[in-house]
Amino acid sequence: MTSLPDGYQALVIGGSGAIGAAFAAQLQADPRCGRVLALHRHSQPAVDYDRADNLAAAAEALRSQAPWHLVIVATGMLHGAAVAPEKRLAELKLAALETVFRTNTFGPALLLGLVAPLLDRQRSLLAVLSAKVGSIGDNRLGGWYAYRASKAALNMIVKTASIELQRTHPGAVLVALHPGTVRSGLSRPFRGDQIGRDPAQAAAQMLQALDALGPDDSGSFVAYDGQRLPW
Ligand SMILES: NC(=O)c1ccc[n+]([C@@H]2O[C@H](COP(=O)([O-])OP(=O)(O)OC[C@H]3O[C@@H](n4cnc5c(N)ncnc54)[C@H](OP(=O)(O)O)[C@@H]3O)[C@@H](O)[C@H]2O)c1
């Protein structure tokens, strides 16, 4: 990450996931990176969106190590124990909608509120992993109601926060980032292993794309190859 200062500090939230772990490994291998902290549901401190109490403890630990130059939020869910992407309106269930929105939208939104003030004011990058299927303009196939809507709402949170951040942290860049299809537990039931890329390759591409972004790019929806996506 040549655009960040030597000895830059990086934070990965969701470091237990396929993409999050790949990000953390690549940043650890970057000699210019001074510190990589990868947090997840079982780390110390923990980041678990199902337990609102632990976000405050994580925030306290992050505050003591600020400023952060690179923050990647790599959490998210598409399916789970009682959650399956819906093909039809008739399949919508309140409990599943709540779970997906808590994980993909509410948790990352609260986390942004805690982490954004800790960004370096001169030069910093904050990327929240979203998904192209969360694009309203690009939705041609339908289906996957909860996942699509939770990512569209996440995109609005990112866009809105970028406007607020511009005033306090003019050197910060906040984007919604689409990783492309990547082999992971999240994509596996949807042919992810067949059509997805290796997480290490995806993380390398995304770091390269992020490195090229400047403050004017803040508030964008960016794909892994640097292309802009429609909201
Ligand atoms: N893979 C793809 O093809 C693809 C495509 C487009 C977008 N994305 C996005 O990329 C991101 C990473 O996905 P991935 O493929 O790496 O999936 P993954 O391997 O399943 O990783 C998901 C991560 O989110 C964490 N997580 C899930 N629920 C959580 C909760 N309630 N609180 C805190 N953390 C929670 C998981 O923690 P645990 O390890 O504890 O479960 C894990 O660290 C997601 O936002 C996803 O929507 C992925």
PDBQT file of the ligand as one rigid body, heavy atoms in Angstrom, charges set to zero:
ROOT
HETATM    1  N1  LIG A 301     -17.702 -14.404  -1.498  1.00  0.00    +0.000 N 
HETATM    2  C1  LIG A 301     -18.300 -13.719  -2.486  1.00  0.00    +0.000 C 
HETATM    3  O1  LIG A 301     -18.433 -14.203  -3.634  1.00  0.00    +0.000 OA
HETATM    4  C2  LIG A 301     -18.827 -12.332  -2.224  1.00  0.00    +0.000 A 
HETATM    5  C3  LIG A 301     -19.433 -11.637  -3.295  1.00  0.00    +0.000 A 
HETATM    6  C4  LIG A 301     -19.924 -10.352  -3.064  1.00  0.00    +0.000 A 
HETATM    7  C5  LIG A 301     -19.813  -9.785  -1.806  1.00  0.00    +0.000 A 
HETATM    8  N2  LIG A 301     -19.225 -10.486  -0.784  1.00  0.00    +0.000 N 
HETATM    9  C6  LIG A 301     -19.132  -9.844   0.530  1.00  0.00    +0.000 C 
HETATM   10  O2  LIG A 301     -17.825  -9.970   1.048  1.00  0.00    +0.000 OA
HETATM   11  C7  LIG A 301     -17.887 -10.016   2.488  1.00  0.00    +0.000 C 
HETATM   12  C8  LIG A 301     -17.052 -11.180   3.019  1.00  0.00    +0.000 C 
HETATM   13  O3  LIG A 301     -17.628 -12.388   2.569  1.00  0.00    +0.000 OA
HETATM   14  P1  LIG A 301     -16.846 -13.797   2.532  1.00  0.00    +0.000 P 
HETATM   15  O4  LIG A 301     -17.083 -14.355   1.193  1.00  0.00    +0.000 OA
HETATM   16  O5  LIG A 301     -15.450 -13.653   3.030  1.00  0.00    +0.000 OA
HETATM   17  O6  LIG A 301     -17.725 -14.632   3.562  1.00  0.00    +0.000 OA
HETATM   18  P2  LIG A 301     -17.330 -15.512   4.846  1.00  0.00    +0.000 P 
HETATM   19  O7  LIG A 301     -16.097 -16.300   4.581  1.00  0.00    +0.000 OA
HETATM   20  O8  LIG A 301     -18.576 -16.232   5.215  1.00  0.00    +0.000 OA
HETATM   21  O9  LIG A 301     -16.979 -14.385   5.956  1.00  0.00    +0.000 OA
HETATM   22  C9  LIG A 301     -17.998 -13.652   6.561  1.00  0.00    +0.000 C 
HETATM   23  C10 LIG A 301     -17.431 -12.931   7.755  1.00  0.00    +0.000 C 
HETATM   24  O10 LIG A 301     -18.515 -12.201   8.411  1.00  0.00    +0.000 OA
HETATM   25  C11 LIG A 301     -18.513 -12.572   9.778  1.00  0.00    +0.000 C 
HETATM   26  N3  LIG A 301     -19.842 -12.459  10.371  1.00  0.00    +0.000 N 
HETATM   27  C12 LIG A 301     -20.981 -13.087   9.994  1.00  0.00    +0.000 A 
HETATM   28  N4  LIG A 301     -21.983 -12.767  10.832  1.00  0.00    +0.000 NA
HETATM   29  C13 LIG A 301     -21.464 -11.914  11.751  1.00  0.00    +0.000 A 
HETATM   30  C14 LIG A 301     -21.995 -11.253  12.886  1.00  0.00    +0.000 A 
HETATM   31  N5  LIG A 301     -23.273 -11.392  13.268  1.00  0.00    +0.000 N 
HETATM   32  N6  LIG A 301     -21.177 -10.453  13.625  1.00  0.00    +0.000 NA
HETATM   33  C15 LIG A 301     -19.878 -10.303  13.278  1.00  0.00    +0.000 A 
HETATM   34  N7  LIG A 301     -19.301 -10.928  12.211  1.00  0.00    +0.000 NA
HETATM   35  C16 LIG A 301     -20.098 -11.724  11.472  1.00  0.00    +0.000 A 
HETATM   36  C17 LIG A 301     -18.013 -13.999   9.798  1.00  0.00    +0.000 C 
HETATM   37  O11 LIG A 301     -17.653 -14.367  11.118  1.00  0.00    +0.000 OA
HETATM   38  P3  LIG A 301     -17.576 -15.934  11.542  1.00  0.00    +0.000 P 
HETATM   39  O12 LIG A 301     -16.301 -16.448  10.944  1.00  0.00    +0.000 OA
HETATM   40  O13 LIG A 301     -17.538 -15.880  13.043  1.00  0.00    +0.000 OA
HETATM   41  O14 LIG A 301     -18.798 -16.588  11.002  1.00  0.00    +0.000 OA
HETATM   42  C18 LIG A 301     -16.851 -13.870   8.837  1.00  0.00    +0.000 C 
HETATM   43  O15 LIG A 301     -15.751 -13.237   9.467  1.00  0.00    +0.000 OA
HETATM   44  C19 LIG A 301     -19.383 -10.050   2.855  1.00  0.00    +0.000 C 
HETATM   45  O16 LIG A 301     -19.819  -8.743   3.164  1.00  0.00    +0.000 OA
HETATM   46  C20 LIG A 301     -20.047 -10.498   1.561  1.00  0.00    +0.000 C 
HETATM   47  O17 LIG A 301     -21.380 -10.031   1.460  1.00  0.00    +0.000 OA
HETATM   48  C21 LIG A 301     -18.733 -11.752  -0.959  1.00  0.00    +0.000 A 
ENDROOT
TORSDOF 0
